[in-house]
Amino acid sequence: MKVLGYNLMQAMRFAVEEINNDSSLLPDVLLGYEMVDSCYMSNNVQPVLYFLSQDDYFLPIQEDYSHYVPRVVAIIGPDNSEATKTVANFLSLFLLPQITYSAINDELGNKGRFPAVLRTMPGADHHVEAMAQVLLHFRWNWIVVLASGDDYGRENGHLLSQRLAHRDICIAFQETLPTPQPDQTMTPQDQERLEAIVGKLQQSTARVVVVFSPELALHNFFREVLRQNFTGAVWIASESWAIDPVLHNLTELQRAGTFLGITTQSVPIPGFSEFRVRRSRLGRPALNRSSGGATCNQECDTCLNTTESFSSILTLSGERVVYSVYSSVYAVAHALHSFLGCNQSGCRKDVVYPWQLLPEIRKVNFTLLGHQIFFNEQGDLSLNLEVIQWRWDLSQNPFRSVASYQPFKRQLKRIQDISWNTPNNTIPVSMCSKSCQPGQKKKPVGLHPCCFECIDCAPGTFLNQTLDEFDCQPCPSSEWSHRKDTSCFKRKLAFLEWDEAPTIAVVLLAALGFLSTLAVVVIFWRHAQTPVVRSAGGPMCFLMLAPLLMAYAAVPVYVGPPSVSSCLFRQAFFTLCFTVCISCITVRSFQIVCVFKMARRLPRAYGCWGRYHGPYVFVASVVMLKLVIVASSILATTAMPTTRVDPDDPRIMILSCNPNYHRGLLVNTSLDLLLSVLGFGFAYTGKELPTNYNEAKFITFCMTFYFSSSVFLCTFMAVYSGVLVTILDLLVTVLNLLGISLGYFGPKCYLILFYPERNTPAYFNSVIQGYTMRKD
């Protein structure tokens, strides 16, 4: 005997008797009932035809059934979706109200196909959603699904698969449980199938098993689970067996793991526990002609004895599905009360046609034991669901509520502590792969997205799990990240700063150069008419010293964040200063050679050179040409500062002038390099000139240093792009300035200050006469 089925039958009897004894509901009207055993699913058509027939047991064929009065005005049940749909296909033709208390298939909410079906239990969508939220709450993403071979198992298993596909929960495998005969007999093939399924569970790493099946198919299955000693699992029961007392009576199931289930909320019904085991004082009714033999009715001693043996567990577990049956009967009663226009004096004695009663049931809205009873557009009653845990402590509720699910909010609430059947009461783990640490991406392994390897995100990438947990995203160009980072950080901007040792050293060199050049200006100004100053170029010396002073003074533009003006200074101002100095040195070395070697050979040319201020014209021409080159270079490369990654440290962004700056520098210095080569050539040609006019070694030193340093700087910029480029660029600039200041003017100042006897016209004339006599 199915204990829960008998318990639900008693709930219907209790509701009918309670309504008949209530003077305020259906006064002067008595409700009657007939009950049949559907024998799980095999006996559905005969009972529904019996209920549709009239007292003569015949169902006439008519064109219009609007005035047809069947044996009953409403049907409560059956208890499973497959049987409910079979029955509903008949009842829908007559629009005879059918209220099912435990069929959860969502197809029953289709009013176009099943217009007469109503439910006092939430649909499968909510049951599956509650299961999914339990899995998510405990972070179980690797599960097994076992389903019966009927429509209930297939449809709910498929619905769960669809729901989990978007929740990052994977099904390790899904198996169909064989369904035995009602007497629990199984074929050898079915027994082998059960053994194979349990063996597969033993081998799987999944430790959470979701079971969609009527309790009929589970007795043999769990006996096989116990026989193979499969332990440590979490079993999640569908509502069809979540509170089954017969399965719970297998106390050895405690070894199999922790049992959770989804079922309707518990609503205590006053007086029902006593009514369930009450023995009638009346004699048994005589068997009518519809009885093919002895039936297990409400007066059956065997039924009562079995119920009494489970009375304690049924009472402690609370009235769950029982309330759904209880409220179904009350919904029909309230609809009849409204349809018959009942009041305190009584009800109309109208004929009740089923199609008239159906809309009245849809409209009912009343309070029953503290709960509001009404049907929504799909014909469902929105009762809360509960997550229960099986307990075997006889003094406690065997089906303890551990969480609540509200269908209208689609939210799991009030999750309480669960007593896990594990060492130290730890929450079981059921994951194909352990969760990756922050900053690790998932590399899929196999077909399931829940099976993966964890790989660290490389430097310069980060993992944004909300976007893509299977690939690391690159950081923006201005940001960087370490290995396994979940976000990027701003790169440090690098440029020459005042507090850095290289900057301080170079600026001190520049200050030394500025002061020494300023000293040269003072010395040359005070000795402007002496032979040494005049032989060095006279007024042209000041044309060289002025840009040198300005270049030294402008060295600070290299320090600090680059700007458009500072980049223009670097690309234009400094190179123009160098051009003026080098062109003056070049024209000076050329002029000395002309005086001593070309004046006698080309007197007219030399006369024109002196008469038309050839040296200044040459310097002005070179400067104009340099202005054109610099302007073209700036237009081609732009002077806008840019950032680039430091090749030595990717955490640093180098803020500098345009990355093509070295190309512009090479173009800008090309004329200076040519002038330095010419100056070196003229100086070498005049190496045999009088000692006071022989500046070959000084000019050679200046020009060679400038040429080699410029070539080295351009080569270094072409192969390296770190912050060292800016430091080296500034250092080479200052050293070139010092080369001219000290290398060209230094010896002359030394001669003026320490050998004044050599800075006289008589001494110079004697040197020239000695050179002339050697030539002659």
DAGI-V602445 format. One record per residue. N is the residue number from 1. RES is the residue in one small letter. D_LAST is the distance of its C-alpha to the last C-alpha in Angstrom with 2 decimals. Layout:
<<N/RES/D_LAST> <N/RES/D_LAST>>
This chain:
<<1/m/145.76> <2/k/142.67> <3/v/142.96> <4/l/140.59> <5/g/142.49> <6/y/145.78> <7/n/144.20> <8/l/143.03> <9/m/146.52> <10/q/147.99> <11/a/145.49> <12/m/146.78> <13/r/150.38> <14/f/149.57> <15/a/147.94> <16/v/150.89> <17/e/153.46> <18/e/151.49> <19/i/151.34> <20/n/155.03> <21/n/155.88> <22/d/153.75> <23/s/155.86> <24/s/152.88> <25/l/151.27> <26/l/153.36> <27/p/156.67> <28/d/159.70> <29/v/157.41> <30/l/157.13> <31/l/154.25> <32/g/155.03> <33/y/152.81> <34/e/152.75> <35/m/150.30> <36/v/149.32> <37/d/147.20> <38/s/144.31> <39/c/143.86> <40/y/140.11> <41/m/139.30> <42/s/141.97> <43/n/144.70> <44/n/143.39> <45/v/144.91> <46/q/148.56> <47/p/148.44> <48/v/146.71> <49/l/149.27> <50/y/151.99> <51/f/150.67> <52/l/150.36> <53/s/153.89> <54/q/157.00> <55/d/160.03> <56/d/161.23> <57/y/158.01> <58/f/157.17> <59/l/154.04> <60/p/155.09> <61/i/152.78> <62/q/152.55> <63/e/150.53> <64/d/150.14> <65/y/150.07> <66/s/149.72> <67/h/153.33> <68/y/153.33> <69/v/154.19> <70/p/152.94> <71/r/154.21> <72/v/151.45> <73/v/149.43> <74/a/146.27> <75/i/144.84> <76/i/142.92> <77/g/140.62> <78/p/139.84> <79/d/137.43> <80/n/134.62> <81/s/132.46> <82/e/133.55> <83/a/137.23> <84/t/136.63> <85/k/135.00> <86/t/137.86> <87/v/140.44> <88/a/138.48> <89/n/138.45> <90/f/142.25> <91/l/142.57> <92/s/140.01> <93/l/142.38> <94/f/144.97> <95/l/142.52> <96/l/144.31> <97/p/142.28> <98/q/140.70> <99/i/139.09> <100/t/137.25> <101/y/136.44> <102/s/133.86> <103/a/132.52> <104/i/128.83> <105/n/127.59> <106/d/125.59> <107/e/127.11> <108/l/130.28> <109/g/128.53> <110/n/128.39> <111/k/131.23> <112/g/131.12> <113/r/132.08> <114/f/134.09> <115/p/135.51> <116/a/138.26> <117/v/136.24> <118/l/135.42> <119/r/133.97> <120/t/134.40> <121/m/131.33> <122/p/127.63> <123/g/126.23> <124/a/124.09> <125/d/120.91> <126/h/121.48> <127/h/122.57> <128/v/119.44> <129/e/117.24> <130/a/118.77> <131/m/118.05> <132/a/114.43> <133/q/113.92> <134/v/115.42> <135/l/112.95> <136/l/110.06> <137/h/111.21> <138/f/111.23> <139/r/108.10> <140/w/109.94> <141/n/107.96> <142/w/109.25> <143/i/112.94> <144/v/115.70> <145/v/118.17> <146/l/121.67> <147/a/123.93> <148/s/127.37> <149/g/127.89> <150/d/129.73> <151/d/128.40> <152/y/128.03> <153/g/125.69> <154/r/123.66> <155/e/123.17> <156/n/122.36> <157/g/120.04> <158/h/118.18> <159/l/118.08> <160/l/116.60> <161/s/113.94> <162/q/112.92> <163/r/112.83> <164/l/110.74> <165/a/108.21> <166/h/106.64> <167/r/106.95> <168/d/104.70> <169/i/107.78> <170/c/108.16> <171/i/111.32> <172/a/110.93> <173/f/113.90> <174/q/117.09> <175/e/120.42> <176/t/123.87> <177/l/126.79> <178/p/129.93> <179/t/132.96> <180/p/136.18> <181/q/139.71> <182/p/141.43> <183/d/143.14> <184/q/139.69> <185/t/140.17> <186/m/137.06> <187/t/136.49> <188/p/134.69> <189/q/131.76> <190/d/131.49> <191/q/131.62> <192/e/128.81> <193/r/126.84> <194/l/127.29> <195/e/126.21> <196/a/123.04> <197/i/122.19> <198/v/122.62> <199/g/120.63> <200/k/117.81> <201/l/117.97> <202/q/117.67> <203/q/114.47> <204/s/112.84> <205/t/110.46> <206/a/112.04> <207/r/114.44> <208/v/115.82> <209/v/118.57> <210/v/119.87> <211/v/123.34> <212/f/124.96> <213/s/128.44> <214/p/132.10> <215/e/133.47> <216/l/135.58> <217/a/132.57> <218/l/131.27> <219/h/134.05> <220/n/133.39> <221/f/129.63> <222/f/129.56> <223/r/131.94> <224/e/129.40> <225/v/126.62> <226/l/128.66> <227/r/129.52> <228/q/125.84> <229/n/125.04> <230/f/122.32> <231/t/121.37> <232/g/118.76> <233/a/118.62> <234/v/118.99> <235/w/121.66> <236/i/121.64> <237/a/124.99> <238/s/125.72> <239/e/128.62> <240/s/131.00> <241/w/131.18> <242/a/129.38> <243/i/132.66> <244/d/134.87> <245/p/137.19> <246/v/138.16> <247/l/134.58> <248/h/134.02> <249/n/137.08> <250/l/135.05> <251/t/133.94> <252/e/131.93> <253/l/129.41> <254/q/127.93> <255/r/126.15> <256/a/124.51> <257/g/122.33> <258/t/122.30> <259/f/124.31> <260/l/123.35> <261/g/125.02> <262/i/125.00> <263/t/128.32> <264/t/129.93> <265/q/130.31> <266/s/133.37> <267/v/136.05> <268/p/139.15> <269/i/142.42> <270/p/145.21> <271/g/148.23> <272/f/146.78> <273/s/146.34> <274/e/150.07> <275/f/151.02> <276/r/149.05> <277/v/151.34> <278/r/154.54> <279/r/157.46> <280/s/159.70> <281/r/163.28> <282/l/164.44> <283/g/165.57> <284/r/163.34> <285/p/163.58> <286/a/165.26> <287/l/163.06> <288/n/162.93> <289/r/162.71> <290/s/158.94> <291/s/158.77> <292/g/158.46> <293/g/159.29> <294/a/158.56> <295/t/155.51> <296/c/153.31> <297/n/154.14> <298/q/153.94> <299/e/157.08> <300/c/155.88> <301/d/156.40> <302/t/153.61> <303/c/151.16> <304/l/152.17> <305/n/151.98> <306/t/148.46> <307/t/147.40> <308/e/148.89> <309/s/146.85> <310/f/143.66> <311/s/144.93> <312/s/142.93> <313/i/139.58> <314/l/140.37> <315/t/141.25> <316/l/138.23> <317/s/135.81> <318/g/136.88> <319/e/138.05> <320/r/135.04> <321/v/136.05> <322/v/139.56> <323/y/138.50> <324/s/137.21> <325/v/140.68> <326/y/142.35> <327/s/140.29> <328/s/140.89> <329/v/144.64> <330/y/144.29> <331/a/142.11> <332/v/144.91> <333/a/147.48> <334/h/145.59> <335/a/145.13> <336/l/148.88> <337/h/149.60> <338/s/147.60> <339/f/148.92> <340/l/152.57> <341/g/152.13> <342/c/153.43> <343/n/154.39> <344/q/156.53> <345/s/159.69> <346/g/158.62> <347/c/156.82> <348/r/157.66> <349/k/159.26> <350/d/157.07> <351/v/156.19> <352/v/152.62> <353/y/150.64> <354/p/147.43> <355/w/145.20> <356/q/146.45> <357/l/145.73> <358/l/142.13> <359/p/140.59> <360/e/142.54> <361/i/140.98> <362/r/137.51> <363/k/138.22> <364/v/139.57> <365/n/137.86> <366/f/139.57> <367/t/138.94> <368/l/140.11> <369/l/139.80> <370/g/136.94> <371/h/134.97> <372/q/134.70> <373/i/135.96> <374/f/134.67> <375/f/133.11> <376/n/129.79> <377/e/129.07> <378/q/128.79> <379/g/132.12> <380/d/130.67> <381/l/131.59> <382/s/128.46> <383/l/129.46> <384/n/126.82> <385/l/125.92> <386/e/125.51> <387/v/123.59> <388/i/126.01> <389/q/125.72> <390/w/128.43> <391/r/129.89> <392/w/132.56> <393/d/133.66> <394/l/137.29> <395/s/137.27> <396/q/134.49> <397/n/133.90> <398/p/133.17> <399/f/130.90> <400/r/128.89> <401/s/126.87> <402/v/123.20> <403/a/121.68> <404/s/122.72> <405/y/121.48> <406/q/122.09> <407/p/122.25> <408/f/121.62> <409/k/118.40> <410/r/117.56> <411/q/116.53> <412/l/117.33> <413/k/118.27> <414/r/119.55> <415/i/118.29> <416/q/119.94> <417/d/119.33> <418/i/120.42> <419/s/121.87> <420/w/119.82> <421/n/121.36> <422/t/118.20> <423/p/117.15> <424/n/116.47> <425/n/117.49> <426/t/113.97> <427/i/113.40> <428/p/113.25> <429/v/109.95> <430/s/110.00> <431/m/106.52> <432/c/104.99> <433/s/101.67> <434/k/100.99> <435/s/99.37> <436/c/95.61> <437/q/93.83> <438/p/91.97> <439/g/88.72> <440/q/90.02> <441/k/90.66> <442/k/93.54> <443/k/93.03> <444/p/96.32> <445/v/98.06> <446/g/100.72> <447/l/102.58> <448/h/103.59> <449/p/101.19> <450/c/102.68> <451/c/101.28> <452/f/97.59> <453/e/94.78> <454/c/92.81> <455/i/89.04> <456/d/86.63> <457/c/84.62> <458/a/80.93> <459/p/78.44> <460/g/77.65> <461/t/81.22> <462/f/84.52> <463/l/88.20> <464/n/90.25> <465/q/93.76> <466/t/95.22> <467/l/92.98> <468/d/92.62> <469/e/93.41> <470/f/92.38> <471/d/88.71> <472/c/86.05> <473/q/84.44> <474/p/80.67> <475/c/79.46> <476/p/77.82> <477/s/74.04> <478/s/73.85> <479/e/76.28> <480/w/76.61> <481/s/79.33> <482/h/79.86> <483/r/81.89> <484/k/85.61> <485/d/85.04> <486/t/87.56> <487/s/85.20> <488/c/81.53> <489/f/79.62> <490/k/76.71> <491/r/73.34> <492/k/71.27> <493/l/68.44> <494/a/65.15> <495/f/62.11> <496/l/59.77> <497/e/61.90> <498/w/61.06> <499/d/63.02> <500/e/61.21> <501/a/58.88> <502/p/55.98> <503/t/56.19> <504/i/56.20> <505/a/53.18> <506/v/51.09> <507/v/52.22> <508/l/51.24> <509/l/47.76> <510/a/47.63> <511/a/48.88> <512/l/46.20> <513/g/43.55> <514/f/45.08> <515/l/45.15> <516/s/41.62> <517/t/40.35> <518/l/42.47> <519/a/40.90> <520/v/37.40> <521/v/38.60> <522/v/39.93> <523/i/36.80> <524/f/34.50> <525/w/37.00> <526/r/37.09> <527/h/33.29> <528/a/32.54> <529/q/30.35> <530/t/28.21> <531/p/24.55> <532/v/25.60> <533/v/28.21> <534/r/26.16> <535/s/23.27> <536/a/26.09> <537/g/27.25> <538/g/29.22> <539/p/32.53> <540/m/31.99> <541/c/32.46> <542/f/36.04> <543/l/36.51> <544/m/35.84> <545/l/37.91> <546/a/40.98> <547/p/41.76> <548/l/41.10> <549/l/43.76> <550/m/46.14> <551/a/45.71> <552/y/46.53> <553/a/49.49> <554/a/50.79> <555/v/50.90> <556/p/54.70> <557/v/55.43> <558/y/55.06> <559/v/57.97> <560/g/61.58> <561/p/63.26> <562/p/60.95> <563/s/61.73> <564/v/60.51> <565/s/58.31> <566/s/56.80> <567/c/56.12> <568/l/54.42> <569/f/52.26> <570/r/51.26> <571/q/50.57> <572/a/48.99> <573/f/48.01> <574/f/46.01> <575/t/44.09> <576/l/43.26> <577/c/41.95> <578/f/39.74> <579/t/38.52> <580/v/37.49> <581/c/35.60> <582/i/33.88> <583/s/33.02> <584/c/31.42> <585/i/29.38> <586/t/28.39> <587/v/27.40> <588/r/25.51> <589/s/23.42> <590/f/22.88> <591/q/21.95> <592/i/19.18> <593/v/17.62> <594/c/18.08> <595/v/16.41> <596/f/13.11> <597/k/13.15> <598/m/15.81> <599/a/15.89> <600/r/13.46> <601/r/15.25> <602/l/18.72> <603/p/19.02> <604/r/22.78> <605/a/23.48> <606/y/21.64> <607/g/23.58> <608/c/26.82> <609/w/26.08> <610/g/25.84> <611/r/28.55> <612/y/31.12> <613/h/30.60> <614/g/29.31> <615/p/29.40> <616/y/33.05> <617/v/34.08> <618/f/32.71> <619/v/34.53> <620/a/37.69> <621/s/37.65> <622/v/37.32> <623/v/40.10> <624/m/42.35> <625/l/41.86> <626/k/42.68> <627/l/45.80> <628/v/47.02> <629/i/46.49> <630/v/48.26> <631/a/51.14> <632/s/51.65> <633/s/51.65> <634/i/54.19> <635/l/56.44> <636/a/56.32> <637/t/57.00> <638/t/58.78> <639/a/58.29> <640/m/61.91> <641/p/62.34> <642/t/64.24> <643/t/65.85> <644/r/65.53> <645/v/66.97> <646/d/65.03> <647/p/64.59> <648/d/65.02> <649/d/68.14> <650/p/70.31> <651/r/72.11> <652/i/69.03> <653/m/67.84> <654/i/64.20> <655/l/63.85> <656/s/60.41> <657/c/58.68> <658/n/59.23> <659/p/59.14> <660/n/56.62> <661/y/54.29> <662/h/51.91> <663/r/51.54> <664/g/50.78> <665/l/48.33> <666/l/46.51> <667/v/46.35> <668/n/45.30> <669/t/42.46> <670/s/41.21> <671/l/38.92> <672/d/37.72> <673/l/36.99> <674/l/34.96> <675/l/32.97> <676/s/32.42> <677/v/31.09> <678/l/28.68> <679/g/27.60> <680/f/27.11> <681/g/25.01> <682/f/22.69> <683/a/22.44> <684/y/21.66> <685/t/18.87> <686/g/17.27> <687/k/17.82> <688/e/14.13> <689/l/13.89> <690/p/14.23> <691/t/17.54> <692/n/19.39> <693/y/18.69> <694/n/18.96> <695/e/22.60> <696/a/22.66> <697/k/25.24> <698/f/27.44> <699/i/27.54> <700/t/27.95> <701/f/30.87> <702/c/32.52> <703/m/32.22> <704/t/33.22> <705/f/36.19> <706/y/37.32> <707/f/37.08> <708/s/38.92> <709/s/41.55> <710/s/42.34> <711/v/42.79> <712/f/44.93> <713/l/47.05> <714/c/47.74> <715/t/48.65> <716/f/50.93> <717/m/52.66> <718/a/53.36> <719/v/55.24> <720/y/56.80> <721/s/58.71> <722/g/59.99> <723/v/59.63> <724/l/56.62> <725/v/54.64> <726/t/54.94> <727/i/53.95> <728/l/50.94> <729/d/49.91> <730/l/50.05> <731/l/48.25> <732/v/45.34> <733/t/45.13> <734/v/45.03> <735/l/42.50> <736/n/40.13> <737/l/40.52> <738/l/39.86> <739/g/36.79> <740/i/35.25> <741/s/36.68> <742/l/35.74> <743/g/32.94> <744/y/30.81> <745/f/32.08> <746/g/33.22> <747/p/29.94> <748/k/29.05> <749/c/32.51> <750/y/32.20> <751/l/29.01> <752/i/30.77> <753/l/33.94> <754/f/32.91> <755/y/29.48> <756/p/29.81> <757/e/27.32> <758/r/24.51> <759/n/25.92> <760/t/24.79> <761/p/22.40> <762/a/20.99> <763/y/20.23> <764/f/18.53> <765/n/16.38> <766/s/15.35> <767/v/14.45> <768/i/12.36> <769/q/10.50> <770/g/10.00> <771/y/8.79> <772/t/6.20> <773/m/5.08> <774/r/5.46> <775/k/3.76> <776/d/0.00>>
